Amino acid sequence: MVNRRLLLWAVAALLVAGFSALGLWQLRRGEAKQAMLERAAGALRERRPLSFSAADLRDAQGYDWVAGHARRADAPLLLLDNQRRGQQVGVRVLAVLQPREGRPLLADFGWLPVPGNRDFPAVQLPTGELEVSGLLAPAPGAGLALGPAWTPEVPAGREPRWLLTRVDMPALSAALGLPLQPRVLRLDPALRVGYARDLEVLPNTLPPERHRGYALQWFGLAFATACTALFMSLRPPR
């Protein structure tokens, strides 16, 4: 009987520890995203423009409002797949821009829907120099990195483009032969260029309150497991 109770408590302790660890992880994720939202809100509230060269020296995980002149670099168009806007699924159009000063960087030109037959839409972007502004933000989270980060997608009669499953900045820099800035330029929606876009900081990912809700569920499971083990160990033997 003693051995059975020890085994019961050993299993319960492992489960409680595991559930608690998952709850703490969800809490930390929620705190990190809340801090991210606050930093982005500060940059959007002030909108004090930095030059691209000055932004190069800033924190790669920070948020800065930038403005300047840039042109399309000699690089394929990049379509980030499986991006939601409301209830629709589509692609986010990314292109490499070369500022007058500073490193080349990815710019988000907006979102386009993709029909169920996966016939990717035609994309038309200006090729000359542009006066651009927007929010310089960390690259979208990659999640579980399964399979290749992109596949070439070259429709007849159009410029080369790659279909991305995630934004792997070091791998893209190596493949394109360009020292890309680690952050992505989220173009100002007021600019008359590109497609539908906004400056939402956490698109296609969970907000902080969802992480806090999941943390509460994991802590609830840990508490329920401990209570069940206590009840089972106090039951009189049959």
Secondary structure, 3 states (H helix, E strand, C coil): CHHHHHHHHHHHHHHHHHHHHHHHHHHHHHHHHHHHHHHHHHHHHHCCCECHHHHCCCCCCCCEEEEEEEEECCCCEEEEEEEEECCEEEEEEEEEEEECCCCCEEEEEEEEECCCCCCCCCCCCCCCCEEEEEEEEECCCCCCCCCCCEEEECCCCCCCEEEECCCCHHHHHHHHCCCCCCEEEEECCCCCCCCECCCCCCCCCCCHHHHHHHHHHHHHHHHHHHHHHHHHHHCCCC
